[in-house]
Amino acid sequence: MFEKAKDLYRLQKQAREIKKKLKNTHIEADYEGVKVIINGEQEVIKVEISDEAIADKSKLGENLEKCFNKAIKKSQQIGAEMMKDVMGGLNIPGLGA
C-alpha cells in the first residue's frame, strides 16, 4: 500500500513537470494567410492575419477556425505524447490491457 502511494506521488510530480513544460511549449499553425501560436495548455499566444486573408472577409472566419483547430490538435498530440511516458508506468485496473 505504501509503495502505491509513493508511485502516485511520483506520477503527480511528473504530471506537474509536464504541465510546466506544456505552458512553455509554443505550437504554431497556419492556414491560408492566418497564423496562430498557442502554448501546450491551449492558451493563445499570438494571432497573425495577412493582408490577403483580411481582404477575403467571406473566408476569414472559416480560415481562423481551421487554423485554431489545427493548432489545438497539434497541442493535444504533443500533450498526449508527453503523458504517455508518465502513464506507461501506471497500472490502474480497467484502464489498460
N, CA, C and O atoms as a GROMACS GRO file, in nm:
protein
  388
    1MET      N    1   0.083  -0.119   0.000
    1MET     CA    2   0.000   0.000   0.000
    1MET      C    3   0.087   0.126   0.000
    1MET      O    4   0.061   0.219  -0.075
    2PHE      N    5   0.189   0.128   0.083
    2PHE     CA    6   0.280   0.242   0.090
    2PHE      C    7   0.351   0.263  -0.043
    2PHE      O    8   0.374   0.376  -0.086
    3GLU      N    9   0.385   0.154  -0.108
    3GLU     CA   10   0.455   0.160  -0.238
    3GLU      C   11   0.366   0.226  -0.344
    3GLU      O   12   0.413   0.305  -0.425
    4LYS      N   13   0.236   0.194  -0.342
    4LYS     CA   14   0.142   0.255  -0.437
    4LYS      C   15   0.128   0.404  -0.411
    4LYS      O   16   0.116   0.482  -0.506
    5ALA      N   17   0.130   0.445  -0.287
    5ALA     CA   18   0.121   0.587  -0.252
    5ALA      C   19   0.244   0.661  -0.304
    5ALA      O   20   0.233   0.772  -0.356
    6LYS      N   21   0.362   0.599  -0.291
    6LYS     CA   22   0.485   0.659  -0.343
    6LYS      C   23   0.477   0.673  -0.495
    6LYS      O   24   0.517   0.775  -0.550
    7ASP      N   25   0.425   0.569  -0.562
    7ASP     CA   26   0.411   0.574  -0.707
    7ASP      C   27   0.315   0.686  -0.749
    7ASP      O   28   0.342   0.758  -0.845
    8LEU      N   29   0.206   0.700  -0.678
    8LEU     CA   30   0.109   0.804  -0.708
    8LEU      C   31   0.171   0.942  -0.690
    8LEU      O   32   0.150   1.031  -0.772
    9TYR      N   33   0.246   0.961  -0.583
    9TYR     CA   34   0.314   1.089  -0.559
    9TYR      C   35   0.412   1.118  -0.673
    9TYR      O   36   0.420   1.231  -0.722
   10ARG      N   37   0.487   1.016  -0.715
   10ARG     CA   38   0.585   1.033  -0.823
   10ARG      C   39   0.514   1.074  -0.952
   10ARG      O   40   0.561   1.162  -1.024
   11LEU      N   41   0.400   1.010  -0.981
   11LEU     CA   42   0.325   1.041  -1.102
   11LEU      C   43   0.268   1.183  -1.097
   11LEU      O   44   0.266   1.252  -1.198
   12GLN      N   45   0.222   1.225  -0.980
   12GLN     CA   46   0.170   1.361  -0.965
   12GLN      C   47   0.281   1.463  -0.989
   12GLN      O   48   0.259   1.566  -1.054
   13LYS      N   49   0.399   1.434  -0.939
   13LYS     CA   50   0.513   1.523  -0.958
   13LYS      C   51   0.549   1.532  -1.106
   13LYS      O   52   0.574   1.641  -1.158
   14GLN      N   53   0.551   1.418  -1.174
   14GLN     CA   54   0.580   1.417  -1.318
   14GLN      C   55   0.474   1.493  -1.396
   14GLN      O   56   0.506   1.565  -1.490
   15ALA      N   57   0.348   1.477  -1.358
   15ALA     CA   58   0.239   1.547  -1.427
   15ALA      C   59   0.254   1.699  -1.410
   15ALA      O   60   0.228   1.774  -1.505
   16ARG      N   61   0.294   1.744  -1.292
   16ARG     CA   62   0.316   1.889  -1.271
   16ARG      C   63   0.431   1.939  -1.357
   16ARG      O   64   0.424   2.049  -1.412
   17GLU      N   65   0.537   1.858  -1.370
   17GLU     CA   66   0.650   1.897  -1.454
   17GLU      C   67   0.608   1.906  -1.600
   17GLU      O   68   0.650   1.997  -1.672
   18ILE      N   69   0.526   1.812  -1.645
   18ILE     CA   70   0.479   1.814  -1.782
   18ILE      C   71   0.391   1.936  -1.806
   18ILE      O   72   0.402   2.001  -1.911
   19LYS      N   73   0.306   1.969  -1.711
   19LYS     CA   74   0.219   2.086  -1.725
   19LYS      C   75   0.304   2.212  -1.741
   19LYS      O   76   0.272   2.299  -1.822
   20LYS      N   77   0.413   2.222  -1.664
   20LYS     CA   78   0.503   2.337  -1.674
   20LYS      C   79   0.569   2.341  -1.812
   20LYS      O   80   0.582   2.448  -1.872
   21LYS      N   81   0.610   2.224  -1.863
   21LYS     CA   82   0.670   2.218  -1.997
   21LYS      C   83   0.570   2.259  -2.103
   21LYS      O   84   0.603   2.332  -2.196
   22LEU      N   85   0.446   2.212  -2.089
   22LEU     CA   86   0.343   2.245  -2.187
   22LEU      C   87   0.317   2.395  -2.191
   22LEU      O   88   0.295   2.452  -2.298
   23LYS      N   89   0.318   2.458  -2.075
   23LYS     CA   90   0.294   2.603  -2.069
   23LYS      C   91   0.402   2.677  -2.147
   23LYS      O   92   0.376   2.782  -2.205
   24ASN      N   93   0.523   2.623  -2.148
   24ASN     CA   94   0.635   2.688  -2.216
   24ASN      C   95   0.658   2.636  -2.358
   24ASN      O   96   0.752   2.678  -2.424
   25THR      N   97   0.573   2.544  -2.404
   25THR     CA   98   0.583   2.492  -2.540
   25THR      C   99   0.492   2.572  -2.631
   25THR      O  100   0.372   2.582  -2.606
   26HIS      N  101   0.549   2.629  -2.735
   26HIS     CA  102   0.469   2.707  -2.829
   26HIS      C  103   0.444   2.625  -2.955
   26HIS      O  104   0.536   2.567  -3.012
   27ILE      N  105   0.317   2.620  -2.995
   27ILE     CA  106   0.275   2.543  -3.111
   27ILE      C  107   0.223   2.642  -3.214
   27ILE      O  108   0.140   2.728  -3.185
   28GLU      N  109   0.274   2.628  -3.336
   28GLU     CA  110   0.238   2.720  -3.443
   28GLU      C  111   0.158   2.645  -3.550
   28GLU      O  112   0.191   2.532  -3.585
   29ALA      N  113   0.054   2.710  -3.600
   29ALA     CA  114  -0.023   2.655  -3.711
   29ALA      C  115  -0.056   2.769  -3.806
   29ALA      O  116  -0.076   2.883  -3.765
   30ASP      N  117  -0.063   2.735  -3.934
   30ASP     CA  118  -0.105   2.837  -4.030
   30ASP      C  119  -0.200   2.775  -4.131
   30ASP      O  120  -0.196   2.656  -4.162
   31TYR      N  121  -0.286   2.862  -4.181
   31TYR     CA  122  -0.385   2.818  -4.279
   31TYR      C  123  -0.428   2.938  -4.362
   31TYR      O  124  -0.492   3.030  -4.310
   32GLU      N  125  -0.395   2.938  -4.488
   32GLU     CA  126  -0.438   3.039  -4.585
   32GLU      C  127  -0.429   3.182  -4.533
   32GLU      O  128  -0.528   3.256  -4.531
   33GLY      N  129  -0.310   3.221  -4.493
   33GLY     CA  130  -0.286   3.358  -4.451
   33GLY      C  131  -0.312   3.388  -4.305
   33GLY      O  132  -0.296   3.502  -4.261
   34VAL      N  133  -0.354   3.288  -4.230
   34VAL     CA  134  -0.377   3.304  -4.087
   34VAL      C  135  -0.273   3.220  -4.013
   34VAL      O  136  -0.250   3.104  -4.046
   35LYS      N  137  -0.210   3.281  -3.915
   35LYS     CA  138  -0.109   3.211  -3.835
   35LYS      C  139  -0.146   3.226  -3.688
   35LYS      O  140  -0.176   3.335  -3.641
   36VAL      N  141  -0.144   3.113  -3.617
   36VAL     CA  142  -0.180   3.111  -3.476
   36VAL      C  143  -0.068   3.045  -3.398
   36VAL      O  144  -0.012   2.944  -3.440
   37ILE      N  145  -0.035   3.103  -3.284
   37ILE     CA  146   0.061   3.042  -3.192
   37ILE      C  147  -0.010   3.025  -3.058
   37ILE      O  148  -0.060   3.122  -3.001
   38ILE      N  149  -0.013   2.901  -3.010
   38ILE     CA  150  -0.071   2.872  -2.879
   38ILE      C  151   0.035   2.798  -2.797
   38ILE      O  152   0.133   2.748  -2.851
   39ASN      N  153   0.012   2.791  -2.666
   39ASN     CA  154   0.103   2.710  -2.585
   39ASN      C  155   0.040   2.572  -2.566
   39ASN      O  156  -0.072   2.547  -2.610
   40GLY      N  157   0.113   2.484  -2.499
   40GLY     CA  158   0.066   2.347  -2.480
   40GLY      C  159  -0.055   2.336  -2.391
   40GLY      O  160  -0.117   2.230  -2.384
   41GLU      N  161  -0.091   2.443  -2.323
   41GLU     CA  162  -0.214   2.446  -2.243
   41GLU      C  163  -0.329   2.507  -2.322
   41GLU      O  164  -0.435   2.536  -2.268
   42GLN      N  165  -0.307   2.526  -2.450
   42GLN     CA  166  -0.404   2.577  -2.546
   42GLN      C  167  -0.446   2.721  -2.518
   42GLN      O  168  -0.560   2.760  -2.544
   43GLU      N  169  -0.354   2.798  -2.465
   43GLU     CA  170  -0.376   2.941  -2.447
   43GLU      C  171  -0.317   3.013  -2.569
   43GLU      O  172  -0.208   2.978  -2.614
   44VAL      N  173  -0.389   3.111  -2.621
   44VAL     CA  174  -0.344   3.183  -2.740
   44VAL      C  175  -0.229   3.276  -2.702
   44VAL      O  176  -0.237   3.355  -2.608
   45ILE      N  177  -0.122   3.264  -2.778
   45ILE     CA  178  -0.004   3.349  -2.759
   45ILE      C  179  -0.006   3.462  -2.861
   45ILE      O  180   0.019   3.578  -2.827
   46LYS      N  181  -0.036   3.427  -2.986
   46LYS     CA  182  -0.030   3.528  -3.092
   46LYS      C  183  -0.116   3.484  -3.210
   46LYS      O  184  -0.126   3.365  -3.240
   47VAL      N  185  -0.179   3.582  -3.276
   47VAL     CA  186  -0.255   3.559  -3.398
   47VAL      C  187  -0.207   3.661  -3.501
   47VAL      O  188  -0.200   3.780  -3.473
   48GLU      N  189  -0.173   3.612  -3.620
   48GLU     CA  190  -0.134   3.700  -3.730
   48GLU      C  191  -0.225   3.672  -3.848
   48GLU      O  192  -0.254   3.556  -3.880
   49ILE      N  193  -0.270   3.778  -3.913
   49ILE     CA  194  -0.356   3.764  -4.030
   49ILE      C  195  -0.295   3.847  -4.142
   49ILE      O  196  -0.273   3.967  -4.128
   50SER      N  197  -0.268   3.781  -4.253
   50SER     CA  198  -0.207   3.851  -4.366
   50SER      C  199  -0.307   3.946  -4.432
   50SER      O  200  -0.428   3.932  -4.414
   51ASP      N  201  -0.256   4.041  -4.507
   51ASP     CA  202  -0.343   4.136  -4.578
   51ASP      C  203  -0.435   4.062  -4.675
   51ASP      O  204  -0.551   4.099  -4.691
   52GLU      N  205  -0.383   3.958  -4.740
   52GLU     CA  206  -0.463   3.881  -4.834
   52GLU      C  207  -0.580   3.812  -4.764
   52GLU      O  208  -0.691   3.808  -4.818
   53ALA      N  209  -0.556   3.758  -4.644
   53ALA     CA  210  -0.662   3.691  -4.569
   53ALA      C  211  -0.767   3.791  -4.523
   53ALA      O  212  -0.886   3.759  -4.521
   54ILE      N  213  -0.724   3.910  -4.485
   54ILE     CA  214  -0.818   4.013  -4.442
   54ILE      C  215  -0.904   4.060  -4.560
   54ILE      O  216  -1.022   4.089  -4.545
   55ALA      N  217  -0.843   4.066  -4.679
   55ALA     CA  218  -0.914   4.113  -4.797
   55ALA      C  219  -1.031   4.021  -4.833
   55ALA      O  220  -1.132   4.066  -4.886
   56ASP      N  221  -1.016   3.891  -4.804
   56ASP     CA  222  -1.124   3.795  -4.836
   56ASP      C  223  -1.204   3.768  -4.710
   56ASP      O  224  -1.192   3.662  -4.649
   57LYS      N  225  -1.286   3.864  -4.672
   57LYS     CA  226  -1.361   3.855  -4.548
   57LYS      C  227  -1.461   3.741  -4.547
   57LYS      O  228  -1.499   3.693  -4.440
   58SER      N  229  -1.504   3.696  -4.662
   58SER     CA  230  -1.602   3.587  -4.667
   58SER      C  231  -1.542   3.456  -4.616
   58SER      O  232  -1.615   3.370  -4.566
   59LYS      N  233  -1.410   3.440  -4.627
   59LYS     CA  234  -1.344   3.317  -4.582
   59LYS      C  235  -1.266   3.335  -4.452
   59LYS      O  236  -1.217   3.237  -4.395
   60LEU      N  237  -1.254   3.457  -4.404
   60LEU     CA  238  -1.169   3.484  -4.288
   60LEU      C  239  -1.211   3.406  -4.165
   60LEU      O  240  -1.127   3.345  -4.099
   61GLY      N  241  -1.338   3.406  -4.133
   61GLY     CA  242  -1.386   3.332  -4.015
   61GLY      C  243  -1.356   3.183  -4.027
   61GLY      O  244  -1.310   3.121  -3.931
   62GLU      N  245  -1.382   3.127  -4.142
   62GLU     CA  246  -1.356   2.984  -4.165
   62GLU      C  247  -1.206   2.953  -4.155
   62GLU      O  248  -1.167   2.852  -4.096
   63ASN      N  249  -1.123   3.040  -4.212
   63ASN     CA  250  -0.978   3.020  -4.205
   63ASN      C  251  -0.927   3.029  -4.061
   63ASN      O  252  -0.839   2.953  -4.022
   64LEU      N  253  -0.982   3.122  -3.983
   64LEU     CA  254  -0.945   3.133  -3.842
   64LEU      C  255  -0.982   3.004  -3.768
   64LEU      O  256  -0.901   2.950  -3.692
   65GLU      N  257  -1.104   2.956  -3.789
   65GLU     CA  258  -1.147   2.832  -3.724
   65GLU      C  259  -1.055   2.716  -3.758
   65GLU      O  260  -1.011   2.643  -3.669
   66LYS      N  261  -1.026   2.700  -3.886
   66LYS     CA  262  -0.940   2.588  -3.928
   66LYS      C  263  -0.801   2.600  -3.870
   66LYS      O  264  -0.740   2.500  -3.831
   67CYS      N  265  -0.749   2.722  -3.864
   67CYS     CA  266  -0.615   2.742  -3.810
   67CYS      C  267  -0.611   2.713  -3.660
   67CYS      O  268  -0.520   2.645  -3.612
   68PHE      N  269  -0.708   2.764  -3.585
   68PHE     CA  270  -0.713   2.736  -3.442
   68PHE      C  271  -0.730   2.587  -3.415
   68PHE      O  272  -0.663   2.531  -3.328
   69ASN      N  273  -0.818   2.521  -3.489
   69ASN     CA  274  -0.838   2.378  -3.471
   69ASN      C  275  -0.711   2.298  -3.501
   69ASN      O  276  -0.680   2.200  -3.433
   70LYS      N  277  -0.637   2.341  -3.602
   70LYS     CA  278  -0.510   2.277  -3.637
   70LYS      C  279  -0.411   2.291  -3.521
   70LYS      O  280  -0.343   2.195  -3.485
   71ALA      N  281  -0.402   2.411  -3.464
   71ALA     CA  282  -0.310   2.435  -3.352
   71ALA      C  283  -0.351   2.354  -3.230
   71ALA      O  284  -0.265   2.297  -3.162
   72ILE      N  285  -0.480   2.350  -3.200
   72ILE     CA  286  -0.529   2.275  -3.084
   72ILE      C  287  -0.500   2.126  -3.100
   72ILE      O  288  -0.458   2.060  -3.006
   73LYS      N  289  -0.523   2.075  -3.220
   73LYS     CA  290  -0.496   1.933  -3.244
   73LYS      C  291  -0.348   1.900  -3.223
   73LYS      O  292  -0.314   1.799  -3.163
   74LYS      N  293  -0.260   1.988  -3.273
   74LYS     CA  294  -0.116   1.969  -3.252
   74LYS      C  295  -0.082   1.969  -3.103
   74LYS      O  296  -0.004   1.886  -3.056
   75SER      N  297  -0.141   2.063  -3.029
   75SER     CA  298  -0.110   2.072  -2.885
   75SER      C  299  -0.160   1.948  -2.812
   75SER      O  300  -0.094   1.901  -2.720
   76GLN      N  301  -0.275   1.894  -2.852
   76GLN     CA  302  -0.326   1.772  -2.790
   76GLN      C  303  -0.234   1.653  -2.818
   76GLN      O  304  -0.211   1.570  -2.730
   77GLN      N  305  -0.182   1.646  -2.939
   77GLN     CA  306  -0.090   1.537  -2.974
   77GLN      C  307   0.039   1.548  -2.893
   77GLN      O  308   0.091   1.447  -2.845
   78ILE      N  309   0.090   1.668  -2.879
   78ILE     CA  310   0.212   1.689  -2.801
   78ILE      C  311   0.188   1.653  -2.654
   78ILE      O  312   0.270   1.584  -2.593
   79GLY      N  313   0.077   1.698  -2.598
   79GLY     CA  314   0.044   1.666  -2.459
   79GLY      C  315   0.027   1.518  -2.437
   79GLY      O  316   0.074   1.464  -2.337
   80ALA      N  317  -0.041   1.451  -2.530
   80ALA     CA  318  -0.063   1.306  -2.519
   80ALA      C  319   0.069   1.232  -2.524
   80ALA      O  320   0.090   1.135  -2.451
   81GLU      N  321   0.158   1.276  -2.610
   81GLU     CA  322   0.290   1.212  -2.622
   81GLU      C  323   0.370   1.228  -2.492
   81GLU      O  324   0.434   1.134  -2.446
   82MET      N  325   0.364   1.347  -2.433
   82MET     CA  326   0.436   1.370  -2.307
   82MET      C  327   0.376   1.286  -2.194
   82MET      O  328   0.449   1.232  -2.111
   83MET      N  329   0.245   1.275  -2.190
   83MET     CA  330   0.179   1.200  -2.082
   83MET      C  331   0.193   1.049  -2.100
   83MET      O  332   0.183   0.974  -2.003
   84LYS      N  333   0.217   1.004  -2.222
   84LYS     CA  334   0.230   0.860  -2.249
   84LYS      C  335   0.341   0.799  -2.165
   84LYS      O  336   0.326   0.689  -2.112
   85ASP      N  337   0.451   0.869  -2.154
   85ASP     CA  338   0.563   0.819  -2.074
   85ASP      C  339   0.525   0.806  -1.927
   85ASP      O  340   0.563   0.709  -1.861
   86VAL      N  341   0.452   0.903  -1.876
   86VAL     CA  342   0.410   0.900  -1.735
   86VAL      C  343   0.310   0.788  -1.713
   86VAL      O  344   0.324   0.710  -1.619
   87MET      N  345   0.211   0.779  -1.798
   87MET     CA  346   0.105   0.681  -1.781
   87MET      C  347   0.152   0.539  -1.808
   87MET      O  348   0.088   0.443  -1.762
   88GLY      N  349   0.261   0.524  -1.880
   88GLY     CA  350   0.313   0.391  -1.908
   88GLY      C  351   0.351   0.315  -1.782
   88GLY      O  352   0.345   0.192  -1.780
   89GLY      N  353   0.391   0.386  -1.679
   89GLY     CA  354   0.432   0.321  -1.554
   89GLY      C  355   0.319   0.302  -1.454
   89GLY      O  356   0.341   0.255  -1.343
   90LEU      N  357   0.199   0.339  -1.494
   90LEU     CA  358   0.086   0.333  -1.403
   90LEU      C  359  -0.002   0.215  -1.440
   90LEU      O  360  -0.039   0.199  -1.556
   91ASN      N  361  -0.037   0.134  -1.341
   91ASN     CA  362  -0.123   0.018  -1.365
   91ASN      C  363  -0.252   0.036  -1.288
   91ASN      O  364  -0.261   0.004  -1.169
   92ILE      N  365  -0.353   0.087  -1.359
   92ILE     CA  366  -0.484   0.108  -1.298
   92ILE      C  367  -0.580   0.007  -1.358
   92ILE      O  368  -0.599   0.006  -1.480
   93PRO      N  369  -0.642  -0.077  -1.276
   93PRO     CA  370  -0.736  -0.174  -1.329
   93PRO      C  371  -0.847  -0.108  -1.410
   93PRO      O  372  -0.906  -0.008  -1.366
   94GLY      N  373  -0.874  -0.164  -1.527
   94GLY     CA  374  -0.978  -0.110  -1.614
   94GLY      C  375  -0.931  -0.007  -1.713
   94GLY      O  376  -1.006   0.027  -1.805
   95LEU      N  377  -0.808   0.045  -1.699
   95LEU     CA  378  -0.758   0.145  -1.793
   95LEU      C  379  -0.652   0.091  -1.888
   95LEU      O  380  -0.613   0.161  -1.981
   96GLY      N  381  -0.607  -0.027  -1.867
   96GLY     CA  382  -0.503  -0.079  -1.953
   96GLY      C  383  -0.539  -0.214  -2.007
   96GLY      O  384  -0.647  -0.268  -1.982
   97ALA      N  385  -0.446  -0.268  -2.081
   97ALA     CA  386  -0.467  -0.401  -2.139
   97ALA      C  387  -0.434  -0.509  -2.041
   97ALA      O  388  -0.446  -0.627  -2.072
   0.00000   0.00000   0.00000
